[in-house]
Amino acid sequence: MNILLLGAPGSGKGTQGLILSRALGLPKFATGDLLRNAVAAGLPLGLQAKALMDAGHLVGDDLILGIVRDELDKQGAPEGVIFDGVVRTIPQAVGLAEMLAERGARVDKVIFLDVDDAEVVARIERRRELEGRRDDDPATVATRLRNYREQTAPVLDWYEGHGGVVRIAATGSIEAIAAEILRAVEEQ
Ligand code: ADP
């Protein structure tokens, strides 16, 4: 089962994706993590992405779809994948659908983690104190939220027209949200 997590920065995709990946025994991949690894390793891909990421902008669709293709090839034929933050524009949604179709698969469930902006800003500020991520400073967070609203929010409508979206109110305890996601995933 291929599960796609959608939501604003700070909505909990990484945290919930990890819980889901362990609960279902499926690999998870996050384009944000793969890009940060490429930056840390000094790969050409990382050099291309770094300035955009640091400024809170999305990385280009071709670069992202290239990463996704490599990752799908690397993973062979797993029972499914948890995609965390992998689709942030409509061209990426179309591209992922095509790549999965080539492999006889599709996105089986789209989970949208719904959190309001004030909560997102507070969560990211806490994370900045703990982790010191460069793109977590307030001005960059504002840019990320704007880009999210302009480019990623329309992806929800696209999926509404291509199989539907499960909306989860993603405030409250991590465990309660995880339980709700698991229920939604197990419901066929
Ligand atoms: P968040 O979900 O909080 O934005 P991530 O760690 O998932 O954080 O992503 C960090 C950055 O990596 C994004 O701000 C963006 O620059 C880049 N990125 C990650 N995934 C994508 C994607 N699918 N399309 C474009 N850019 C991406």
Boltz pocket constraint, residues with backbone or C-beta under 6 A from the ligand:
constraints:
  - pocket:
      binder: B
      contacts: [[A, 7], [A, 8], [A, 9], [A, 10], [A, 13], [A, 30], [A, 31], [A, 32], [A, 33], [A, 35], [A, 49], [A, 52], [A, 53], [A, 54], [A, 56], [A, 57], [A, 58], [A, 59], [A, 60], [A, 64], [A, 84], [A, 85], [A, 86], [A, 87], [A, 88], [A, 89], [A, 92], [A, 135], [A, 144]]
      max_distance: 6.0
